[in-house]
Each structure stands twice: as C-alpha cells, then as structure tokens.
Amino acid sequence: MTLRRHVRRGETDCERHDSRPPRVGEAAAHGRCAMSARVVAVLGTGIMGAGMARSLRRADLEVRVWNRSQDKAAPLAESGATVAATAAEAVLDADVIITMLTDGPAVLAAMNAAQAGLTDGQVWLQTSTVGVSAATELAAFAEANGLDLVDAPVLGTRQPAEAGQLLVFAAGSDRAKEEAAAALDAVAARTVWLDSDPASAAATRLKLVVNSWVLATVTAAAEAISLAEGLGLEKDLFARTIAGGGLDSPYLQAKAAAIVNGDFSPNFGLATAAKDAQLILRDAESAGVQLDLLAAVAERFQRAIKEGHGGKDLSATYLVATTKDAGTK
C-alpha cells in the first residue's frame, strides 16, 4: 500500500484510521483495515462539479470545493461544503480528489495549482472528458506526484449529477477502488471498472465512444423535428410517434421535449459538446477511423456557436436547422 507523507513514521493508513474516533456518519473501524475515504476535494464546480459536490454532501462526506471563478463555488457552502480559496487548500489532507473541468489543459492547470497541497497516496478521480492524449499526460502527472489515479469520466448531465445517478467508467488500482468507494457511491448509480491501469485510458476511450452516440442522437432528433416542421407536420409528432417503440429512448424523448418546449437551459452545454466532438474526431483519426457523421455534427455545432448558442444546451443544435433562404426560427 502506498503511504502518505503526512502519516507518522511506521504508521499505515489502516492504523491511522483505526486510531482516531470515527467522523460523523462513519462506522467505527477498529480492528479492520478496509475503509473508504471520507474527505473529498472537488476541483471544478460548473454544472457537473456542483451537482457532484452536492451529492457527496448528501452522503455525509466532508467536501471541499474550488473553482477558478470562486463565485461559482460559493453557493455550495449552503450544502455544507467548504469553499477553498486555492486549489492547494482544497486538496490538503483530502483522501480523494475529484477533477471536473472543461478539458485536459484545464485539469492539468488545476492540478498544478494544487501541487503544494498534494501528498503521496491521495486518490485522484479524474472525471472530466479529456481525450486519450490528455489522459496519458495526466497519468504521467499522477505518477510524478505519487497520486493513485483513477481515469473516471462520467456519463450524465445536470439532473443525474444532482441526483447522484451518474454512470462512471473507471480504470484504476484495487486500492484506489476501495478508497474511492464512498465518493463513487455518492455520485454514481453505477461504476463500470475496465482496467487496473489508469494509464491505459480505457475509461476515457469508452467515454469517447459513448459520447459519439450521444452527439449523433441529439443532432438526429433535432433534424427530424426540424424536418417535420418544414413538411408542415406538428412539431412534437416525431417524438410521439416513436414513443415506446424500438426506435425510442428516454434520452431522445428528453431532448425532443426540450426542443419542442423551447427550453435550452444547459444540462450538457453545446460548447462542451463541440469540444467533445473535436476530441473524438482527433482520436478517431489517430486510430485510423473515419467518422463522417460525427464530422458533420461537429461542423453543425461550430455553426451553432457562431450564431451565439454555445452557452445553451446541446439540444440547441436544433436552432441552426433552418436555411437562410427560409428565414430564422
């Protein structure tokens, strides 16, 4: 087992836990070694990070949060989280560190900012969607700093994050799996463990595959609804027609409802989806795979961003369906 620098000489993690009184909500662990971590630092408190932090607090975990723009982290104090002034302060003596940021460079910048507070053996749940090359770079950072990394991108949007119902794809050591159990139970409905070596980026690879389907599905639904309108049909007829059948899915219905109701408040931001599309295309090209459909989706997202829809939900891809000759929606 990797020992932390701040434990007493000759004292194992298990002995350290067993020798102290249990924290609130924690069963006494005297005489046994297996114990899940209780103090969690969350770096990045956007839509997903904030929801995850609140889910961690509902599980009675001690949570420290940090965000580059502190005003985004401040509301989490109402949930009982400690708002840290710096990333290093957030991670100091934390058992588990969770990063939920825009991309690989943002994650690396946050971890560099936190470096003064890091200690050997801390478990790092890297939950952002960063792509294969960035995942490899982050694994190297973890190794250089004695961190027990879990490559752990999550699948889900605002509501699952707030409800603790995310799907986590994970690759990491058995020790990290044990230490992170309480945190993962708090934020996820299910964790799919794929590999014991986070440097394999197995979890990141699967996340890219699943996201390719998500982006294509939402775009296809948006186009189907736009086509129905253009052909003089009711706007909600497509979703009503396929409801409950083999072509249906709850996710499709949710996004179709958002489009029909004109509710584009962000759950999965369009700009973030555009970033993911570019990551997928880049890694597909490296793998010798040509993704014609996703290339068209990525171009459409860029068009939507140029028209000012980047801050809206992914379903706002619908708003760029009308040709200039036909006017605007």
Disulfide bonds with the S-S distance in Angstrom:
Cys14-Cys33 1.71
